[in-house]
């Protein structure tokens, strides 16, 4: 891959491998990005990956009384109880209970619950890992035209998880989901074009897919599009556009974008040189567990006065509280 200008900036683009791309995913935040729910009236009851995670659950989506559900046939409410259990929203809530509620709803044909149950089986959350069961439930939801199911099926084929790795099948499922508006699928289509997986490497096509996801507010699409502009791949090189998209992705919690944004402030690219802001953004990424920018911090710290350093550290702590707005349905690949 051609590196633009400074070879020290080696953080590249990412793909979405299930509400997640290249690393395994076990933290609580992963569960938040993996479950999905929509009320009978169409109210979004848990933000999809293309929206800010951690938002309050709408009033119409408040958790129903367990006893009322247990004796009835309410797949939507059962799925919501599964979400509450997966996120440990209250006493007696466990990931094992989540699986039970998702299964009750899934067996009644409720597509969101089928996807959520498939995610639990794929990762072995609350149940032994079982790719066959994951495939079964994801296909059941995909047969109903549920976009997120197609995205996750694409991920299984892209990674060869429980199936023979098949880029053509991955592309098929990602296209189906992208056509229905799923931003995670758009990012993965961009990544496959970017990397030449199952299709000729074509940065311009990658840029088009990343842009579609980015314009939906997807932080990974924003980060990847910014990276293309930074390096001049598939688009006309533009530090200004790179800064624009990194700012959006960073504000949405994407740690890779935060490091690259910090790098641009530190170097004064498309903006005034600002060591304090550069330090704050890179430290915020490090506090969130992304250590790829640690090597930049000592030189930036040396440029700051004690008061500037204190402000930067305080800002980084505040930024840490912004949840990442991600895109996939099971886990992200880097």
Secondary structure, DSSP 8 states (H G I E B T S, - for coil): ----S-TT------EEEEEE-SS---SHHHHHHH--EE-TT--EEE--TTS-TT----GGG----HHHHHTS--HHHHHHHHHHHHTT-STT--HHHHHHHHHHHHTTT-HHHHHHHHHHHHHTSSS---HHHHHHHHHHHHTTT-HHHHHHHHHHHHHTSSS---HHHHHHHHHHHHHTT-HHHHHHHHHHHHHTSSS---HHHHHHHHHHHHHTT-HHHHHHHHHHHHHTSSS---HHHHHHHHHHHHHTT-HHHHHHHHHHHHHTSSS---HHHHHHHHHHHHHTT-GGGHHHHHHHHTTS-HHHHHHHHHHHHHHHTS------SSEEE-
